[in-house]
Structures are given as structure tokens and as C-alpha cells.
Amino acid sequence: MPRFSLLATAFLFLTAPALAAPGDAPAPETAPSAATPRPARVDGGVMRYDTNKDGAVTIEEWKAGQQARFKRLDANGDGKLSKDELFARTPAVGNSILPTDRQASQQSSYFLLLDTDKDGVVTLAEFLAGADRNFTRCDLDRNGRIDTAECRQALQRKPAER
């Protein structure tokens, strides 16, 4: 008999959600359709630099954010970023502690792009010059303000369209 009551109790626990009143259960989450626009992420991406929270990042907000970012990345405080400092926060794939070959290749290319004088380190001036290029690339309407949608549109353009 104790075995039967144990089974009955387990059955009730497993079926309780199905037996709940219609208004008791939360509505199931549905994936947004292609026709439903995604809300812009205001806590990440380019919008993390929107300090006045007006829905757009100005060139001044961008530069201030990039200077702060450089300072955070410069672990030893020498005013220069080594390749290791620049990519120290790059998440690894799966359980790996090393970047994938593709990530390593992209990191090397990006570092070489930033290190314009090819001295093996990226200075604040080099870092900010790269950041300015990125802002200009995203500012499609050339109004000195960017947002997530504008950057997404800029990144989808082919090099010949830029």
C-alpha cells in the first residue's frame, strides 16, 4: 500500500500543472515572428554608451564610452593594449579556454587593423581612431547619432555599398 500512495503522490505532482485552473498558468512564451520587430537592446551593444538614455548614441557619448573601455582593458595601466589585454574578455566556445581558430584569426586581423604603427601594441589614439571608424560606418544618415537599428543596417551592407 505505501508503494501505491508514493505512485499516486508522484502522479499528482506531475499532473498538477495540467489540472490547474485556466487563469493560474502563465501564458506560454512565443518566439517573435519575422514580422514582429525585435525591441532594441538598451543594455548592451552600441546602446550601452547611451548615457542620457535618449535612444541614440552621440559621437561624444561614443568617445567617452570608448575611452572608458580602453581604460578597463588596459589591465597593467601602461596606456597601451597588448593583444592579450585586448581580447582577455573574449568568451571561449564551449568548455574551451582558448579561442577557436576562427576567433584567433579574427582577433589577429582586428589587432593588426588597430595597431597602425605596427609596434605590437595599441595606444589610446589608435584605439580611438578605430572606434571613430566604427561610429562613422554605423552613422548611415551622417547626423552624428547612431542606434542599434542603424548599426545593424550598416553591418549588413556589402563593402561595395559602403
Order of alpha helices (4+ residues) and beta strands (2+ residues): alpha-beta-alpha-beta-alpha-alpha-beta-alpha-beta-alpha
